[in-house]
Amino acid sequence: MKPALNLRLNQQLALTPQLQQAIRLLQLSSVELEMELREALESNPLLELVEPDALEDASGEAAETAENGATEPATPAEEMEFAEPMDLGLDRFDYGSPAPDDADGLEPQDQEPEDLRDHLLWQLNLTPLSPRDRAIGATLIEAIDDDGYLHESDEVLQQILAGVGHHVDRDEIEAMRHRIQHFDPIGIASRNLAECLRVQLDAFDPATPGLATARSLASEHLEALARNDRARLCKQLHTSAEDLDAAIALIRSLDPKPGAQINPAKAEFIAPDAYAYKHNGRWLVALSPSCQPKLAINQHYSSLIARARRDDASYLRGQMQEARWLIKSLQTRAETLLKVATAIVRAQSAFLEFGPEAMRPLVLRDIAEEIGMHESTVSRVTTRKYLHTPRGTFEFKYFFSSGVATVDGGAASATAIQAMIRKLIEEETPRKPLSDQALALELNRRGIEVARRTVAKYREALHIPSSNERSRLG
């Protein structure tokens, strides 16, 4: 084969550094964007944060110019409508962080919440024990999970204690475990649910109605209790229906996860990226202040470029270019976010008016076609971005769902159908919960063509148990 030269033309997409930066900023959450901007401010001397006074001065100069007869180009109506939220109490110059509450301007230092381990060790330290027993107790507490159960075997616990110089037998471990079980919350360090319930029942007055039956239920009949087999329970326990009801009520008053009450989940706060509000009968959208660019070129450093030495001037020009790219990318991000949020609000205005049951089917392609962008761009914008509405704060992706055909030729969204299923289950008779088939028939009666297996899928997505598990003893 002889070597040869061939001339060939082809087209390919090249991602420039500016485009790569714009795409990366587009998919960042508001928290990640704030961190990105802080890093940029620290590393690039040509960037500066626009201060509120600077913007106020600019506004004053614009007003003065208008008074002197100069005219500014008119702002389009859509931009005026969506420029600022109305009566939302937003600080335009907020940089995404909560304002300090302390008089000295320092961030408030909240005390770390006490967890289950700290709570149990505090009680252990107040209990008069030998160093050996205290070491056993501390080892047991370290092995307890967040729900309050102890799943480590005695052999594993013995090996752990041997590693710190304490060779103990199983009886010593069990004795300390039973002692910890009566710490607060009672029932902690149990091996299983039955033992946990029995320990809690032991704390009741012996004269409590139904106590003996409740102990039998907790020890041997939890599975039958879960199946709601009332007749069999009465027969096996040789008890009356009244005594069984008292025992069941007693068990319901117990805590199956005693450790969970000492391990409250830390509240997570979401900063909305956009706000939907109604004005003069129309649903409008405004971006959160943290989504709008607040960066500018530092005029002092930019003026030094012409007078700087060759190397310094080259460095400053490079930083200048990067600063301009970042500011442009931030503007593009804000514009795209506003377009997508506006399109979502326009498409789901019925949800804002009437709730989840009025949610219409919506897919990424619908929004992409409306705003003239690619689906991948819409996907990036809707990930980890949140819209605040009068009905709550939701991730953008919450408003997207597939559709199910209706008898009139229309479509109902999966979110709307889930809301209907939840409402039907909330309104059902506790003694006769609706089966998946009954739910499907009711939805079909309302004009929504849905199969039983689809109802089951939606019910499981809502974390609602089956009709057998929902049945309650009256």
VEXRONU-454265 format. One record per residue (C-alpha): residue in three letters; x, y, z negated. Coordinates in steps of 0.2 Angstrom, whole numbers, plus 2048, in hexadecimal, padded with zeros to 3 digits. Each point is the difference from the previous one (the first is absolute). Example, Ala and Ser with C-alpha at 12.3 -4.5 7.8 and 13.67 -1.06 7.14 Angstrom:
<pts>
+------+------+-------+-----+
! code ! east ! north !  up !
+------+------+-------+-----+
!  Ala !  83E !   7EA ! 7D9 !
!  Ser !  806 !   811 ! 803 !
+------+------+-------+-----+
</pts>
This chain:
<pts>
+------+------+-------+-----+
! code ! east ! north !  up !
+------+------+-------+-----+
!  Met !  800 !   800 ! 800 !
!  Lys !  807 !   811 ! 805 !
!  Pro !  7FF !   80F ! 7F5 !
!  Ala !  7F4 !   80D ! 806 !
!  Leu !  7F9 !   811 ! 7FB !
!  Asn !  7ED !   802 ! 800 !
!  Leu !  7F6 !   810 ! 7FD !
!  Arg !  7F0 !   7FE ! 7F7 !
!  Leu !  7F4 !   80C ! 7F9 !
!  Asn !  7F5 !   7FD ! 7F1 !
!  Gln !  7F7 !   809 ! 7F2 !
!  Gln !  802 !   7FD ! 7ED !
!  Leu !  7FA !   809 ! 7F1 !
!  Ala !  80F !   808 ! 7F6 !
!  Leu !  7FC !   805 ! 7EE !
!  Thr !  80A !   810 ! 7FD !
!  Pro !  805 !   805 ! 7EE !
!  Gln !  7F2 !   80D ! 7FF !
!  Leu !  7F3 !   7F3 ! 805 !
!  Gln !  807 !   7F3 ! 7F4 !
!  Gln !  7FF !   80D ! 7F2 !
!  Ala !  7EF !   805 ! 804 !
!  Ile !  7FA !   7ED ! 800 !
!  Arg !  809 !   7FD ! 7F0 !
!  Leu !  7F8 !   80F ! 7F7 !
!  Leu !  7EF !   7FC ! 807 !
!  Gln !  7FF !   7EF ! 7F7 !
!  Leu !  806 !   807 ! 7EF !
!  Ser !  7F4 !   802 ! 7F2 !
!  Ser !  7FF !   811 ! 7F7 !
!  Val !  80B !   7FA ! 7F2 !
!  Glu !  80D !   7FA ! 80C !
!  Leu !  7FF !   80F ! 80A !
!  Glu !  803 !   80B ! 7F1 !
!  Met !  810 !   7F6 ! 7FC !
!  Glu !  806 !   801 ! 812 !
!  Leu !  7FE !   813 ! 800 !
!  Arg !  809 !   802 ! 7F0 !
!  Glu !  80F !   7F6 ! 807 !
!  Ala !  800 !   80B ! 80F !
!  Leu !  800 !   810 ! 7F6 !
!  Glu !  80F !   7F9 ! 7F6 !
!  Ser !  80A !   7FB ! 80F !
!  Asn !  7FC !   80D ! 80D !
!  Pro !  805 !   812 ! 7FB !
!  Leu !  7F6 !   807 ! 80F !
!  Leu !  7F0 !   7FA ! 7F8 !
!  Glu !  7F7 !   809 ! 7F2 !
!  Leu !  7EF !   7FF ! 7F8 !
!  Val !  7F4 !   80D ! 804 !
!  Glu !  7FB !   809 ! 7F0 !
!  Pro !  7EE !   806 ! 7FD !
!  Asp !  807 !   813 ! 7FF !
!  Ala !  807 !   7FE ! 811 !
!  Leu !  7EF !   7FA ! 807 !
!  Glu !  7F7 !   80E ! 7F7 !
!  Asp !  80C !   80D ! 807 !
!  Ala !  7FE !   7F9 ! 811 !
!  Ser !  7ED !   801 ! 7FE !
!  Gly !  801 !   812 ! 7FA !
!  Glu !  80B !   805 ! 80F !
!  Ala !  7F3 !   7F8 ! 80C !
!  Ala !  7F2 !   80A ! 7F7 !
!  Glu !  80A !   810 ! 801 !
!  Thr !  803 !   7FD ! 813 !
!  Ala !  7ED !   7FD ! 803 !
!  Glu !  7FD !   810 ! 7F7 !
!  Asn !  80C !   80A ! 80B !
!  Gly !  7F6 !   7FA ! 80F !
!  Ala !  80A !   7F1 ! 806 !
!  Thr !  7F7 !   7F0 ! 805 !
!  Glu !  803 !   7EE ! 7FD !
!  Pro !  7FB !   7F2 ! 80B !
!  Ala !  7EF !   7F9 ! 7FA !
!  Thr !  801 !   7EF ! 7F7 !
!  Pro !  7F5 !   7F3 ! 808 !
!  Ala !  7F0 !   7FC ! 7F6 !
!  Glu !  805 !   7EE ! 7FC !
!  Glu !  811 !   805 ! 7F9 !
!  Met !  7F7 !   80D ! 7F5 !
!  Glu !  7F3 !   7F3 ! 7FA !
!  Phe !  80D !   7F3 ! 7FB !
!  Ala !  80E !   80C ! 7FA !
!  Glu !  7FC !   800 ! 7ED !
!  Pro !  7F4 !   7F7 ! 7F5 !
!  Met !  7F2 !   80A ! 7F8 !
!  Asp !  7FE !   800 ! 7ED !
!  Leu !  80B !   7F1 ! 7FE !
!  Gly !  80C !   808 ! 7F3 !
!  Leu !  810 !   7FC ! 80A !
!  Asp !  810 !   80A ! 7FE !
!  Arg !  806 !   803 ! 811 !
!  Phe !  812 !   801 ! 7FA !
!  Asp !  800 !   7F0 ! 7F6 !
!  Tyr !  80E !   7F5 ! 805 !
!  Gly !  7F7 !   7F0 ! 7FB !
!  Ser !  806 !   7FF ! 7EE !
!  Pro !  7F5 !   804 ! 7F1 !
!  Ala !  803 !   810 ! 7F7 !
!  Pro !  809 !   7FF ! 7EF !
!  Asp !  7F5 !   802 ! 7F1 !
!  Asp !  80D !   805 ! 7F4 !
!  Ala !  802 !   812 ! 7FB !
!  Asp !  813 !   7FF ! 804 !
!  Gly !  7FC !   7FA ! 811 !
!  Leu !  807 !   7EE ! 7FD !
!  Glu !  7F7 !   7F1 ! 806 !
!  Pro !  7F6 !   7F8 ! 7F2 !
!  Gln !  808 !   7F1 ! 7F9 !
!  Asp !  7F2 !   7F3 ! 7FD !
!  Gln !  803 !   7F2 ! 7F4 !
!  Glu !  802 !   7EF ! 808 !
!  Pro !  7F1 !   7F6 ! 7FD !
!  Glu !  802 !   7F1 ! 7F4 !
!  Asp !  7FF !   7EF ! 809 !
!  Leu !  7FB !   7EF ! 7F9 !
!  Arg !  812 !   7FC ! 7FC !
!  Asp !  803 !   80F ! 7F6 !
!  His !  7EF !   7FE ! 7F7 !
!  Leu !  804 !   7EE ! 7FB !
!  Leu !  812 !   804 ! 7FB !
!  Trp !  7FA !   80E ! 7F5 !
!  Gln !  7F5 !   7F4 ! 7F7 !
!  Leu !  80E !   7F3 ! 7FF !
!  Asn !  80C !   80C ! 7F8 !
!  Leu !  7F2 !   804 ! 7F3 !
!  Thr !  7FF !   7EE ! 7FB !
!  Pro !  80B !   7F9 ! 7F2 !
!  Leu !  80A !   7F3 ! 809 !
!  Ser !  811 !   7F8 ! 800 !
!  Pro !  80D !   805 ! 80D !
!  Arg !  7FD !   7EE ! 808 !
!  Asp !  7ED !   802 ! 801 !
!  Arg !  802 !   812 ! 806 !
!  Ala !  80B !   7FA ! 80F !
!  Ile !  7F3 !   7F2 ! 804 !
!  Gly !  7F2 !   80D ! 800 !
!  Ala !  809 !   80C ! 80B !
!  Thr !  804 !   7F2 ! 80C !
!  Leu !  7EE !   7FB ! 801 !
!  Ile !  7FA !   812 ! 802 !
!  Glu !  80D !   803 ! 80F !
!  Ala !  7F8 !   7F0 ! 808 !
!  Ile !  7EE !   806 ! 7FF !
!  Asp !  7F8 !   807 ! 810 !
!  Asp !  7F6 !   80F ! 803 !
!  Asp !  7EF !   7F7 ! 7FD !
!  Gly !  807 !   7FA ! 7EF !
!  Tyr !  803 !   7EE ! 804 !
!  Leu !  810 !   7F6 ! 7FD !
!  His !  804 !   7F4 ! 80E !
!  Glu !  812 !   7FC ! 7FC !
!  Ser !  802 !   7EE ! 7F9 !
!  Asp !  808 !   7FD ! 7EF !
!  Glu !  80F !   7F8 ! 808 !
!  Val !  804 !   810 ! 80A !
!  Leu !  7FD !   80A ! 7F0 !
!  Gln !  80C !   7F5 ! 7F6 !
!  Gln !  80D !   802 ! 80E !
!  Ile !  7FE !   813 ! 7FF !
!  Leu !  802 !   800 ! 7ED !
!  Ala !  80F !   7F4 ! 801 !
!  Gly !  809 !   80D ! 80B !
!  Val !  7FF !   80D ! 7F2 !
!  Gly !  806 !   7F4 ! 7F3 !
!  His !  7EF !   7FA ! 7F9 !
!  His !  7FD !   7ED ! 801 !
!  Val !  7EE !   7FE ! 7FC !
!  Asp !  7F3 !   7F1 ! 802 !
!  Arg !  7EF !   801 ! 807 !
!  Asp !  7F7 !   801 ! 7F0 !
!  Glu !  808 !   810 ! 7FC !
!  Ile !  7FC !   808 ! 811 !
!  Glu !  7EE !   7FA ! 7FE !
!  Ala !  7FF !   807 ! 7EE !
!  Met !  805 !   811 ! 806 !
!  Arg !  7F5 !   7FF ! 80F !
!  His !  7F1 !   7FD ! 7F5 !
!  Arg !  805 !   80F ! 7F6 !
!  Ile !  802 !   80C ! 80F !
!  Gln !  7EF !   7FA ! 806 !
!  His !  7F8 !   809 ! 7F1 !
!  Phe !  809 !   810 ! 805 !
!  Asp !  7F6 !   80E ! 808 !
!  Pro !  7F9 !   7FD ! 80D !
!  Ile !  7FA !   7EF ! 7F8 !
!  Gly !  802 !   7F1 ! 80C !
!  Ile !  811 !   806 ! 806 !
!  Ala !  80D !   7F3 ! 805 !
!  Ser !  7F3 !   7F2 ! 803 !
!  Arg !  804 !   7F2 ! 80D !
!  Asn !  7F0 !   801 ! 809 !
!  Leu !  7EF !   808 ! 800 !
!  Ala !  7F8 !   7F3 ! 7F5 !
!  Glu !  80D !   802 ! 7F2 !
!  Cys !  7FE !   813 ! 802 !
!  Leu !  7EE !   800 ! 7FD !
!  Arg !  801 !   7F4 ! 7F1 !
!  Val !  80C !   80B ! 7F7 !
!  Gln !  7F5 !   80F ! 803 !
!  Leu !  7F1 !   7F6 ! 7FA !
!  Asp !  809 !   7FB ! 7F0 !
!  Ala !  800 !   812 ! 7FB !
!  Phe !  7ED !   801 ! 7FE !
!  Asp !  7F7 !   7FD ! 7F0 !
!  Pro !  7FB !   7ED ! 7FF !
!  Ala !  7EE !   806 ! 7FD !
!  Thr !  7FF !   808 ! 812 !
!  Pro !  7F1 !   7F8 ! 80A !
!  Gly !  806 !   7F4 ! 80E !
!  Leu !  812 !   800 ! 7FA !
!  Ala !  802 !   7ED ! 7FF !
!  Thr !  7F8 !   7FE ! 811 !
!  Ala !  80B !   80E ! 807 !
!  Arg !  810 !   7F6 ! 7FA !
!  Ser !  7FA !   7F1 ! 809 !
!  Leu !  7FC !   809 ! 810 !
!  Ala !  812 !   808 ! 7FF !
!  Ser !  808 !   7F0 ! 7FC !
!  Glu !  7F8 !   7F3 ! 80C !
!  His !  7F3 !   808 ! 80B !
!  Leu !  807 !   80F ! 809 !
!  Glu !  7FE !   7F9 ! 811 !
!  Ala !  7ED !   7FB ! 7FD !
!  Leu !  7FE !   812 ! 7F9 !
!  Ala !  807 !   807 ! 810 !
!  Arg !  7F4 !   7F5 ! 80A !
!  Asn !  7F1 !   807 ! 7F6 !
!  Asp !  7FA !   7EE ! 7FD !
!  Arg !  7F5 !   805 ! 7F2 !
!  Ala !  7F6 !   7F0 ! 7FE !
!  Arg !  810 !   7F5 ! 7FF !
!  Leu !  808 !   80B ! 7F4 !
!  Cys !  7F1 !   7FF ! 7F4 !
!  Lys !  800 !   7ED ! 802 !
!  Gln !  813 !   7FE ! 7FD !
!  Leu !  801 !   80C ! 7F1 !
!  His !  7F0 !   7F9 ! 7F9 !
!  Thr !  7FA !   812 ! 7FD !
!  Ser !  7F1 !   80B ! 804 !
!  Ala !  7FE !   80D ! 80D !
!  Glu !  800 !   80E ! 7F3 !
!  Asp !  810 !   7FA ! 7F8 !
!  Leu !  808 !   7FE ! 811 !
!  Asp !  7FB !   812 ! 805 !
!  Ala !  808 !   806 ! 7EF !
!  Ala !  810 !   7F6 ! 804 !
!  Ile !  801 !   807 ! 812 !
!  Ala !  7FE !   812 ! 7FA !
!  Leu !  80E !   7FD ! 7F3 !
!  Ile !  80C !   7FA ! 80E !
!  Arg !  7FB !   80F ! 80B !
!  Ser !  806 !   80B ! 7F2 !
!  Leu !  811 !   7F9 ! 800 !
!  Asp !  80F !   806 ! 80B !
!  Pro !  807 !   7F3 ! 80C !
!  Lys !  80F !   80B ! 803 !
!  Pro !  805 !   808 ! 7F0 !
!  Gly !  810 !   807 ! 806 !
!  Ala !  7F8 !   80A ! 80E !
!  Gln !  7F9 !   80D ! 7F3 !
!  Ile !  812 !   805 ! 7FB !
!  Asn !  806 !   801 ! 811 !
!  Pro !  7F5 !   80D ! 808 !
!  Ala !  804 !   803 ! 812 !
!  Lys !  809 !   811 ! 802 !
!  Ala !  7F5 !   80C ! 80A !
!  Glu !  806 !   803 ! 811 !
!  Phe !  7FC !   811 ! 808 !
!  Ile !  7FD !   803 ! 812 !
!  Ala !  804 !   811 ! 808 !
!  Pro !  7F4 !   802 ! 80F !
!  Asp !  807 !   804 ! 810 !
!  Ala !  7F0 !   808 ! 807 !
!  Tyr !  7F0 !   807 ! 7F9 !
!  Ala !  7EE !   7FE ! 808 !
!  Tyr !  7F3 !   80C ! 7FA !
!  Lys !  7F0 !   807 ! 807 !
!  His !  7FE !   812 ! 805 !
!  Asn !  7F0 !   807 ! 808 !
!  Gly !  7FA !   7EF ! 803 !
!  Arg !  80F !   7FA ! 809 !
!  Trp !  80E !   7F4 ! 7FA !
!  Leu !  811 !   808 ! 801 !
!  Val !  811 !   7FA ! 7FC !
!  Ala !  80F !   809 ! 7F8 !
!  Leu !  812 !   7FA ! 7FD !
!  Ser !  807 !   7FF ! 7EF !
!  Pro !  80D !   80D ! 7FC !
!  Ser !  80D !   7F2 ! 7FE !
!  Cys !  7FE !   7FB ! 813 !
!  Gln !  803 !   810 ! 807 !
!  Pro !  812 !   806 ! 804 !
!  Lys !  808 !   80C ! 7F4 !
!  Leu !  811 !   800 ! 806 !
!  Ala !  809 !   80F ! 80A !
!  Ile !  811 !   804 ! 807 !
!  Asn !  80B !   809 ! 7F3 !
!  Gln !  804 !   810 ! 808 !
!  His !  810 !   804 ! 7F6 !
!  Tyr !  808 !   7F0 ! 806 !
!  Ser !  7FA !   802 ! 812 !
!  Ser !  807 !   811 ! 801 !
!  Leu !  811 !   7F9 ! 7FB !
!  Ile !  801 !   7F5 ! 810 !
!  Ala !  806 !   80E ! 80B !
!  Arg !  80E !   805 ! 7F4 !
!  Ala !  805 !   7EF ! 7FA !
!  Arg !  810 !   7F7 ! 806 !
!  Arg !  7FF !   7F3 ! 80E !
!  Asp !  7FE !   7F1 ! 7F5 !
!  Asp !  7F4 !   808 ! 7F3 !
!  Ala !  7F6 !   808 ! 80E !
!  Ser !  7FE !   7EE ! 808 !
!  Tyr !  7FB !   7F9 ! 7F0 !
!  Leu !  7F3 !   80E ! 7FD !
!  Arg !  7F9 !   7FE ! 812 !
!  Gly !  7FE !   7ED ! 7FD !
!  Gln !  7F7 !   804 ! 7EF !
!  Met !  7F5 !   80D ! 809 !
!  Gln !  7FB !   7F4 ! 80D !
!  Glu !  7FB !   7F2 ! 7F3 !
!  Ala !  7F6 !   80D ! 7F6 !
!  Arg !  7F6 !   805 ! 810 !
!  Trp !  7FD !   7EE ! 804 !
!  Leu !  7FA !   7FD ! 7EE !
!  Ile !  7F4 !   80F ! 800 !
!  Lys !  7F9 !   7FB ! 811 !
!  Ser !  7FD !   7EE ! 7FA !
!  Leu !  7F7 !   806 ! 7F1 !
!  Gln !  7F5 !   80B ! 80A !
!  Thr !  7FC !   7F2 ! 80C !
!  Arg !  7FD !   7F4 ! 7F1 !
!  Ala !  7F3 !   80D ! 7F9 !
!  Glu !  7F8 !   802 ! 810 !
!  Thr !  7FE !   7EE ! 804 !
!  Leu !  7FA !   7FC ! 7EE !
!  Leu !  7F3 !   80E ! 802 !
!  Lys !  7FA !   7F9 ! 811 !
!  Val !  7FE !   7EF ! 7F9 !
!  Ala !  7F7 !   805 ! 7F0 !
!  Thr !  7F4 !   80B ! 80A !
!  Ala !  7FC !   7F2 ! 80C !
!  Ile !  7FD !   7F4 ! 7F1 !
!  Val !  7F5 !   80C ! 7F7 !
!  Arg !  7F6 !   804 ! 810 !
!  Ala !  7FE !   7ED ! 804 !
!  Gln !  7FB !   7FC ! 7EE !
!  Ser !  7F5 !   80F ! 7FB !
!  Ala !  7F2 !   7F4 ! 7FC !
!  Phe !  80B !   7F8 ! 7F3 !
!  Leu !  803 !   811 ! 7F8 !
!  Glu !  7ED !   803 ! 800 !
!  Phe !  7F9 !   7F0 ! 7FB !
!  Gly !  80E !   7F4 ! 7F9 !
!  Pro !  808 !   7F0 ! 805 !
!  Glu !  7F0 !   7F8 ! 807 !
!  Ala !  801 !   80D ! 80E !
!  Met !  812 !   7FD ! 805 !
!  Arg !  801 !   7FD ! 813 !
!  Pro !  80C !   7F4 ! 809 !
!  Leu !  810 !   809 ! 804 !
!  Val !  811 !   7FA ! 807 !
!  Leu !  810 !   808 ! 803 !
!  Arg !  7FD !   801 ! 813 !
!  Asp !  7F1 !   80B ! 7FD !
!  Ile !  80A !   80D ! 7F7 !
!  Ala !  80F !   7FE ! 80C !
!  Glu !  7F5 !   803 ! 80F !
!  Glu !  7F7 !   80F ! 7F8 !
!  Ile !  810 !   80A ! 7FB !
!  Gly !  80A !   7FA ! 810 !
!  Met !  80E !   7F6 ! 7F6 !
!  His !  806 !   7EE ! 800 !
!  Glu !  7F8 !   7F4 ! 7F4 !
!  Ser !  811 !   7FD ! 7F8 !
!  Thr !  801 !   812 ! 7FB !
!  Val !  7EF !   800 ! 7F8 !
!  Ser !  805 !   7F0 ! 7F7 !
!  Arg !  80F !   809 ! 7F9 !
!  Val !  7F6 !   80F ! 7FB !
!  Thr !  7F2 !   7F6 ! 7F7 !
!  Thr !  80D !   7F6 ! 7F5 !
!  Arg !  801 !   806 ! 7EE !
!  Lys !  7F7 !   810 ! 804 !
!  Tyr !  7F1 !   805 ! 7F6 !
!  Leu !  7F1 !   80A ! 803 !
!  His !  7F6 !   808 ! 7F2 !
!  Thr !  7ED !   801 ! 802 !
!  Pro !  7F2 !   803 ! 7F5 !
!  Arg !  7FE !   7ED ! 7FF !
!  Gly !  811 !   7FD ! 7FA !
!  Thr !  812 !   7FF ! 806 !
!  Phe !  803 !   7F3 ! 80E !
!  Glu !  80F !   7FA ! 80A !
!  Phe !  7FD !   805 ! 812 !
!  Lys !  800 !   7ED ! 805 !
!  Tyr !  7F0 !   7FE ! 7F5 !
!  Phe !  7F6 !   809 ! 80D !
!  Phe !  804 !   7F3 ! 80D !
!  Ser !  7F7 !   7EF ! 802 !
!  Ser !  7FA !   7F5 ! 80D !
!  Gly !  7ED !   7FF ! 805 !
!  Val !  7F3 !   7F3 ! 7FF !
!  Ala !  7F2 !   800 ! 80D !
!  Thr !  7EE !   805 ! 7FB !
!  Val !  7EF !   7FB ! 807 !
!  Asp !  7FE !   811 ! 808 !
!  Gly !  810 !   7FE ! 80A !
!  Gly !  80A !   80B ! 7F4 !
!  Ala !  80E !   7FC ! 7F4 !
!  Ala !  803 !   800 ! 7ED !
!  Ser !  811 !   802 ! 7F9 !
!  Ala !  807 !   7F2 ! 7F5 !
!  Thr !  802 !   80D ! 7F2 !
!  Ala !  7ED !   804 ! 801 !
!  Ile !  7FC !   7EE ! 7FF !
!  Gln !  80B !   7FD ! 7F1 !
!  Ala !  7F7 !   80F ! 7F8 !
!  Met !  7EF !   7F8 ! 803 !
!  Ile !  806 !   7EF ! 7FA !
!  Arg !  806 !   809 ! 7F0 !
!  Lys !  7F0 !   809 ! 7FD !
!  Leu !  7F5 !   7F0 ! 803 !
!  Ile !  80A !   7F7 ! 7F3 !
!  Glu !  7FF !   80E ! 7F4 !
!  Glu !  7ED !   800 ! 802 !
!  Glu !  7FE !   7ED ! 7FF !
!  Thr !  7F8 !   7F6 ! 7F2 !
!  Pro !  80D !   7FA ! 7F4 !
!  Arg !  7F8 !   7EF ! 7FD !
!  Lys !  7FE !   7FE ! 813 !
!  Pro !  80F !   807 ! 809 !
!  Leu !  7FF !   801 ! 813 !
!  Ser !  80A !   7F3 ! 80A !
!  Asp !  80A !   805 ! 80F !
!  Gln !  7F3 !   7F9 ! 80B !
!  Ala !  7F2 !   80A ! 7F7 !
!  Leu !  80B !   810 ! 802 !
!  Ala !  803 !   7FC ! 813 !
!  Leu !  7ED !   7FE ! 802 !
!  Glu !  7FC !   810 ! 7F7 !
!  Leu !  80D !   809 ! 80B !
!  Asn !  7F8 !   7F8 ! 810 !
!  Arg !  7EF !   807 ! 7FA !
!  Arg !  808 !   811 ! 800 !
!  Gly !  806 !   7FE ! 811 !
!  Ile !  812 !   7FB ! 7FE !
!  Glu !  805 !   7F0 ! 809 !
!  Val !  80C !   7F8 ! 7F4 !
!  Ala !  804 !   7EE ! 7FC !
!  Arg !  801 !   7F8 ! 7EE !
!  Arg !  813 !   7FD ! 802 !
!  Thr !  802 !   812 ! 804 !
!  Val !  7F6 !   805 ! 7F1 !
!  Ala !  80B !   7F5 ! 7F6 !
!  Lys !  810 !   808 ! 807 !
!  Tyr !  7FA !   811 ! 7FC !
!  Arg !  7FA !   7FB ! 7EE !
!  Glu !  812 !   7F9 ! 7FD !
!  Ala !  808 !   810 ! 806 !
!  Leu !  7F6 !   809 ! 7F3 !
!  His !  806 !   7F4 ! 7F3 !
!  Ile !  7EE !   7FB ! 7FC !
!  Pro !  7FE !   7EE ! 7FA !
!  Ser !  7F4 !   7F3 ! 808 !
!  Ser !  7EE !   7FF ! 7FA !
!  Asn !  804 !   7F1 ! 7F5 !
!  Glu !  80D !   80A ! 7F7 !
!  Arg !  7F5 !   80F ! 7FF !
!  Ser !  7F2 !   7F7 ! 7F7 !
!  Arg !  7FE !   805 ! 7EF !
!  Leu !  7F8 !   7F8 ! 7F1 !
!  Gly !  7F1 !   80A ! 7F9 !
+------+------+-------+-----+
</pts>
